[in-house]
Structures are given as structure tokens and as C-alpha cells.
Amino acid sequence: MTSNRPYLLRALCDWILDNAMTPHLMVDATQEGVDVPDHYIDNGKIVLNIHPDAVQDFNISSDHVIFNARFNGKSSHIVIPMNAVMAVYSRENGKGMIFPDETPGDEQIKKEKDNKKVKPGAPHLKIIK
């Protein structure tokens, strides 16, 4: 299946805006393809205000978050691959969501290998009374 991250990100941004709050993205700036102003990166992360008043041409696709923003009066084109989005939350109260790392780790790879040992068509549900 495709990632649910872009769907959840859109929904959470709408939810935060509907509650008259300011959505912020926390981004892993070390990920390949992240294009943000380097001097705002702190410990490999950057937090971006994505309120409609703060950005232009905001677009969430299945692969990227793309928009234009101003930093110290200078316009910047921001590109964030979806896997680099770490969290979306409200500036005012911190409510939102932290996204899990989608890069498979050793434990996840082991689980996937174990799951492949199950015969196709074998039942995966148990009846609990």
C-alpha cells in the first residue's frame, strides 16, 4: 500500500486550521531531497510555519510538500520529501501527530520476512469469545 502520511498530513493541517491555530511542520533536514534554508536548520531539523498567511503556493502531493516562504524578507522555494516530514502540530498547544519512521529498520525487515513464511490464503484472524 502507499504511504498514509500525505493523507494524514492534509487532514491534520485542516484540523489545526479549522480550530484557528497555526500548523507547524517538523522536518528531518538530513533526508535526501530536502530543500530548505540551511541557516535555519538546528540539529538536523527545521520547524516551518505552514499557515496560509505565512506561505504561498502550498501543495501536499503524495511525494512532497512544496511551498514558497519568506525568511528574513528573502523568498525561498521549499521542497520537503514526504519521508522527511517528522511531525505536524499546532504552535499554540502542541497538539498534532508525530509520524513514524517509514525507513524499514532491522526489526521491521525481520518481521516482514517472518510474515512471508505464512502460506498465502492461510487465515490471519482468530475468533475471540
Short mmCIF file of the C-alpha atoms (twelve columns), coordinates in Angstrom:
data_MODEL
# 
_entry.id   MODEL 
# 
loop_
_atom_site.group_PDB 
_atom_site.id 
_atom_site.type_symbol 
_atom_site.label_atom_id 
_atom_site.label_alt_id 
_atom_site.label_comp_id 
_atom_site.label_asym_id 
_atom_site.label_seq_id 
_atom_site.Cartn_x 
_atom_site.Cartn_y 
_atom_site.Cartn_z 
_atom_site.pdbx_PDB_model_num 
ATOM 1   C CA . MET A 1   0.000   0.000   0.000  1 
ATOM 2   C CA . THR A 2   1.042   3.591   -0.460 1 
ATOM 3   C CA . SER A 3   2.029   5.735   2.495  1 
ATOM 4   C CA . ASN A 4   -0.786  7.204   4.563  1 
ATOM 5   C CA . ARG A 5   1.435   10.126  5.595  1 
ATOM 6   C CA . PRO A 6   0.232   12.620  2.919  1 
ATOM 7   C CA . TYR A 7   -3.415  11.857  3.753  1 
ATOM 8   C CA . LEU A 8   -2.868  12.269  7.484  1 
ATOM 9   C CA . LEU A 9   -0.804  15.413  6.922  1 
ATOM 10  C CA . ARG A 10  -3.593  17.048  4.872  1 
ATOM 11  C CA . ALA A 11  -6.225  16.094  7.423  1 
ATOM 12  C CA . LEU A 12  -4.205  17.312  10.397 1 
ATOM 13  C CA . CYS A 13  -3.391  20.624  8.706  1 
ATOM 14  C CA . ASP A 14  -7.107  21.147  8.021  1 
ATOM 15  C CA . TRP A 15  -7.978  20.218  11.608 1 
ATOM 16  C CA . ILE A 16  -5.440  22.662  13.052 1 
ATOM 17  C CA . LEU A 17  -6.604  25.462  10.744 1 
ATOM 18  C CA . ASP A 18  -10.282 24.726  11.460 1 
ATOM 19  C CA . ASN A 19  -9.503  25.286  15.136 1 
ATOM 20  C CA . ALA A 20  -7.967  28.724  14.360 1 
ATOM 21  C CA . MET A 21  -4.440  27.614  15.187 1 
ATOM 22  C CA . THR A 22  -1.104  27.679  13.381 1 
ATOM 23  C CA . PRO A 23  0.197   24.432  11.806 1 
ATOM 24  C CA . HIS A 24  3.924   23.777  12.005 1 
ATOM 25  C CA . LEU A 25  5.927   21.038  10.282 1 
ATOM 26  C CA . MET A 26  8.949   19.441  11.877 1 
ATOM 27  C CA . VAL A 27  11.270  18.235  9.126  1 
ATOM 28  C CA . ASP A 28  14.322  15.976  9.127  1 
ATOM 29  C CA . ALA A 29  16.614  18.231  7.105  1 
ATOM 30  C CA . THR A 30  19.207  15.470  6.721  1 
ATOM 31  C CA . GLN A 31  16.960  13.483  4.361  1 
ATOM 32  C CA . GLU A 32  17.850  13.465  0.678  1 
ATOM 33  C CA . GLY A 33  15.871  15.964  -1.386 1 
ATOM 34  C CA . VAL A 34  15.066  18.409  1.439  1 
ATOM 35  C CA . ASP A 35  15.449  21.968  0.139  1 
ATOM 36  C CA . VAL A 36  15.176  24.492  2.993  1 
ATOM 37  C CA . PRO A 37  17.342  27.468  4.049  1 
ATOM 38  C CA . ASP A 38  20.409  25.897  5.682  1 
ATOM 39  C CA . HIS A 39  20.920  28.589  8.314  1 
ATOM 40  C CA . TYR A 40  17.563  27.713  9.961  1 
ATOM 41  C CA . ILE A 41  18.437  24.051  10.455 1 
ATOM 42  C CA . ASP A 42  19.082  23.103  14.093 1 
ATOM 43  C CA . ASN A 43  20.471  19.660  14.971 1 
ATOM 44  C CA . GLY A 44  19.421  18.309  11.574 1 
ATOM 45  C CA . LYS A 45  15.829  19.503  11.979 1 
ATOM 46  C CA . ILE A 46  13.823  22.525  10.925 1 
ATOM 47  C CA . VAL A 47  10.392  23.667  12.074 1 
ATOM 48  C CA . LEU A 48  8.316   25.524  9.492  1 
ATOM 49  C CA . ASN A 49  5.171   27.603  9.931  1 
ATOM 50  C CA . ILE A 50  2.799   26.443  7.178  1 
ATOM 51  C CA . HIS A 51  -0.169  28.673  7.988  1 
ATOM 52  C CA . PRO A 52  -1.730  30.020  4.736  1 
ATOM 53  C CA . ASP A 53  -0.762  33.569  5.823  1 
ATOM 54  C CA . ALA A 54  2.907   32.504  6.053  1 
ATOM 55  C CA . VAL A 55  3.293   30.534  2.800  1 
ATOM 56  C CA . GLN A 56  2.321   30.722  -0.863 1 
ATOM 57  C CA . ASP A 57  1.570   28.010  -3.412 1 
ATOM 58  C CA . PHE A 58  1.298   25.374  -0.667 1 
ATOM 59  C CA . ASN A 59  0.871   21.857  -2.075 1 
ATOM 60  C CA . ILE A 60  0.883   18.435  -0.441 1 
ATOM 61  C CA . SER A 61  1.349   15.690  -3.030 1 
ATOM 62  C CA . SER A 62  1.869   12.012  -2.368 1 
ATOM 63  C CA . ASP A 63  5.641   12.518  -2.572 1 
ATOM 64  C CA . HIS A 64  6.402   16.080  -1.410 1 
ATOM 65  C CA . VAL A 65  5.315   19.150  0.481  1 
ATOM 66  C CA . ILE A 66  6.156   22.176  -1.675 1 
ATOM 67  C CA . PHE A 67  5.610   25.872  -0.998 1 
ATOM 68  C CA . ASN A 68  7.195   29.323  -1.075 1 
ATOM 69  C CA . ALA A 69  8.017   31.177  2.129  1 
ATOM 70  C CA . ARG A 70  9.964   34.216  3.241  1 
ATOM 71  C CA . PHE A 71  12.930  34.027  5.601  1 
ATOM 72  C CA . ASN A 72  14.265  37.410  6.760  1 
ATOM 73  C CA . GLY A 73  12.482  39.016  3.817  1 
ATOM 74  C CA . LYS A 74  14.042  36.685  1.241  1 
ATOM 75  C CA . SER A 75  11.710  34.403  -0.737 1 
ATOM 76  C CA . SER A 76  12.609  30.701  -0.690 1 
ATOM 77  C CA . HIS A 77  11.182  27.726  -2.561 1 
ATOM 78  C CA . ILE A 78  10.767  24.898  -0.028 1 
ATOM 79  C CA . VAL A 79  10.723  21.232  -1.035 1 
ATOM 80  C CA . ILE A 80  10.208  18.517  1.564  1 
ATOM 81  C CA . PRO A 81  10.055  14.855  0.573  1 
ATOM 82  C CA . MET A 82  7.186   13.165  2.390  1 
ATOM 83  C CA . ASN A 83  9.519   10.779  4.256  1 
ATOM 84  C CA . ALA A 84  11.303  13.807  5.779  1 
ATOM 85  C CA . VAL A 85  8.119   15.076  7.481  1 
ATOM 86  C CA . MET A 86  8.553   14.104  11.125 1 
ATOM 87  C CA . ALA A 87  5.532   15.816  12.696 1 
ATOM 88  C CA . VAL A 88  2.733   18.319  12.220 1 
ATOM 89  C CA . TYR A 89  1.392   20.194  15.229 1 
ATOM 90  C CA . SER A 90  -0.270  23.362  16.440 1 
ATOM 91  C CA . ARG A 91  2.089   26.111  17.602 1 
ATOM 92  C CA . GLU A 92  -0.414  27.225  20.233 1 
ATOM 93  C CA . ASN A 93  -0.992  23.962  22.090 1 
ATOM 94  C CA . GLY A 94  1.373   21.381  20.568 1 
ATOM 95  C CA . LYS A 95  -1.462  19.051  19.537 1 
ATOM 96  C CA . GLY A 96  -0.841  17.116  16.347 1 
ATOM 97  C CA . MET A 97  0.952   13.976  15.294 1 
ATOM 98  C CA . ILE A 98  4.475   12.585  15.171 1 
ATOM 99  C CA . PHE A 99  4.923   10.369  12.141 1 
ATOM 100 C CA . PRO A 100 6.752   7.048   12.477 1 
ATOM 101 C CA . ASP A 101 9.938   6.473   10.545 1 
ATOM 102 C CA . GLU A 102 8.996   4.778   7.273  1 
ATOM 103 C CA . THR A 103 12.509  3.546   6.630  1 
ATOM 104 C CA . PRO A 104 12.485  -0.148  7.439  1 
ATOM 105 C CA . GLY A 105 14.804  -0.987  10.327 1 
ATOM 106 C CA . ASP A 106 16.328  -4.367  11.082 1 
ATOM 107 C CA . GLU A 107 13.389  -5.413  13.282 1 
ATOM 108 C CA . GLN A 108 10.790  -4.426  10.669 1 
ATOM 109 C CA . ILE A 109 12.682  -6.313  7.933  1 
ATOM 110 C CA . LYS A 110 12.807  -9.395  10.198 1 
ATOM 111 C CA . LYS A 111 9.025   -9.152  10.822 1 
ATOM 112 C CA . GLU A 112 8.381   -8.873  7.080  1 
ATOM 113 C CA . LYS A 113 10.485  -11.969 6.438  1 
ATOM 114 C CA . ASP A 114 8.627   -13.865 9.178  1 
ATOM 115 C CA . ASN A 115 5.280   -12.797 7.700  1 
ATOM 116 C CA . LYS A 116 6.291   -14.163 4.305  1 
ATOM 117 C CA . LYS A 117 6.614   -17.634 5.855  1 
ATOM 118 C CA . VAL A 118 2.836   -17.741 6.312  1 
ATOM 119 C CA . LYS A 119 1.190   -19.611 3.450  1 
ATOM 120 C CA . PRO A 120 -0.912  -17.435 1.146  1 
ATOM 121 C CA . GLY A 121 -4.600  -17.935 1.838  1 
ATOM 122 C CA . ALA A 122 -3.984  -19.100 5.398  1 
ATOM 123 C CA . PRO A 123 -6.341  -17.430 7.886  1 
ATOM 124 C CA . HIS A 124 -4.865  -14.496 9.745  1 
ATOM 125 C CA . LEU A 125 -7.755  -13.815 12.132 1 
ATOM 126 C CA . LYS A 126 -8.660  -15.532 15.379 1 
ATOM 127 C CA . ILE A 127 -12.139 -15.830 16.825 1 
ATOM 128 C CA . ILE A 128 -12.212 -14.435 20.354 1 
ATOM 129 C CA . LYS A 129 -15.204 -15.179 22.552 1 
# 
